[in-house]
């Protein structure tokens, strides 16, 4: 039976349409006003959402952005890999900024998997071994934790409520992974010290652990609205991204369902977020990368990673990528962020297609070699040369900015519904 539902509410998935860092945190924070639950369904502490409200900057890694709203319930779903030490550090920092976090407003799935210290050591050892071919991970143990999950040897968060079993299972895993670390010439993880620290964290986090799939479905039955918070972006998806330069989870809209236990038929809308240009962090091919655009944005103090602080690689908007992301995610709407980043340009380019060995193609290739062989096909637009950051209504935008956005809609096949013209919550325009 379908849920009872208020017509003003909808269950919405927000995903990134590029390589992450699209400004999803800001868009999610804006949409959260009409949601009752905010659900994180994939990824780990390698994600970073930055929200600026009332002049204060909040950086979130594991906790959903809805925590900044007093009356919202936040859920960390089963598809997440959770670093208990990172989560406690994040909770402490947010509390220091006046944010309330209790078991009543933050629930953690009992089926989420744990990121342990040995996962981080394995992650760094693997990257070092790859040398020039490294993936560009954050070194936070995300890949090894998901590998343990798929190998059916991971530790689930339910064990945080069962300290005796946790200690036994954790000891086995540390000893097993230490053999791998020793063979790689990497320092082993201390066994008893690590167990003691994990048990301390478990005692604090245990009250938050529950079956969050049931929490979500009870909310749906009650007619409440769920907002699913994406982590990373479509092109970091383990299946649909620029493999192997991807993350280890399903970052597309389908992943929000498997990572939360909420069925696809319960989803009403998908919003894809993209910047008015393109960025990516880490290694991998980037067809529209442009050093001049990167220098301009970095000199403006923009495009540095919320999680790592790394300078992001930058380039012109790649409509081929966004169009494919709209298709993969079933996106109904686009939210465009950072339009004000293009304010000072005389000419703005959009990549509309690729040329691959003499052939024009309109979708991203599946191999690194083919992607690196692609040449971007651009069309040029005249820049608006005005400061957009203080504008209060979409109607106030200059005609050249509106023409640019209309062309983005035409090229991607999705309607633009929200527009970011600055980092603050009030610098978001409804289109």
C-alpha positions, 0 to 999 in steps of 0.5 A: 500500500502506498503511504499517506502523503501530504501533497506538499511533501515528497521523498527526494534524492539529491545526487551529484552530477559531476565528480563530487564537490558540487555544493550538495551540502548547500542545496540539501540544507536549503531543501531540508526546510520541507523535509522531516528526515535527512538520510545519508545512504553511501560513502564515509568520512571521505565526503565533505559537505560545507554549509554556511548559515548566519555567517558560520561555516559548518563542515560535515563528513558523516552526519547529514546536513539536516543536523543544522535544523533543530526539528529534523531527524538525521539518519546514517544508513546501512550503505555508509561505512562509519569511522567511529573516531571520525564521527565522535570528532565531528560530533564534538566540533558541531556541539562546540558550534552550538549544534544539538546531537542526541540519539533522538535526532541522529540515528545510525543503522545497525547494518552500516559497516565500521572503518577501523584503523587497519583500513586506513593503514591498508588504504595508504599502503595501497596508494603508495604501492601504486605510485604514479597510478594511484587513485587519489583516495583520501587515505581514510580507509573507505575502499578497504572497509567496503572491500571487507564488506563485500568479502563478508568479513566486515564489522557492522555497527550493531557490534557497538552495542555488543562489546564482548563480541566486538572485542573478540571479532575486532581482535581477529580482524586486526591480527588478520590485517596485520599480516598484510601490513607486515608483508607490505612493510607497513607498521602493524596496528596495535591490538589491545590499544585499538580494541580499548579505544574502539570500545570507548567509542562504542559506549558513546555511540551505542545509543544511536544504533538502531534499525534505520530501515524501519525508522524510514518506513515508519516515517513514510507510513506517517506521511513524512518527507524524506530527503536522501543526501548524496555523497560524492558524485555520479562519476565517482560511482563504483559502477558508472564513474570514471573507473578505476578513478572512483570511490567504493560505493554507489553514489547514484540515486539507486544507491540511495535506495539500497543504502537506506532500505527504502524501495525505489517506488517510494521515491518521488523526485531526484535532484542532480546538483552540478556546478556552473563549471566542472571540478574534480579532486584526485587522479583520473581523466578530465576532458574539459580541464583548463589551467586558466580557469583553475588559477582564476578560481583558486585566486578567488579562494575557491575550489579547495576540498572540504575534507582534504584541503586539496586544490581541485582541478577545474575546467569548463562545464561538461554538458556531456557528463551532466546529461549522462548523469541526468539519465543514469539518476533519473533526475527530474531537476538540476540545481546549479551552484557557483554560477557567481564563479563565472562573473568576471569572464568575457567568454564562457564555454560549454562542452557539448560533445567529444571527438574521439579519434575523428568520431563525434560522440555524445556520451562518456567513454567507458575506458580511461584510454578512450577518455584521455583520447577525447577532445572537447567540442565547445560552444562559446557564450558571452559573459555577463560581467556582473556580480550575481552574489547579491541578487535576490530573485531569479528575475534579477539576473542579467539576460546573458546569465539566463541565456547560459542557464537556458542552454544548460537545460537544453543540453542536459534535458533537465529543468533548473529548479535551484541556483546557487550564487554564493555560499550562504543559505540565503544566496540560493534562488528558486527558479 
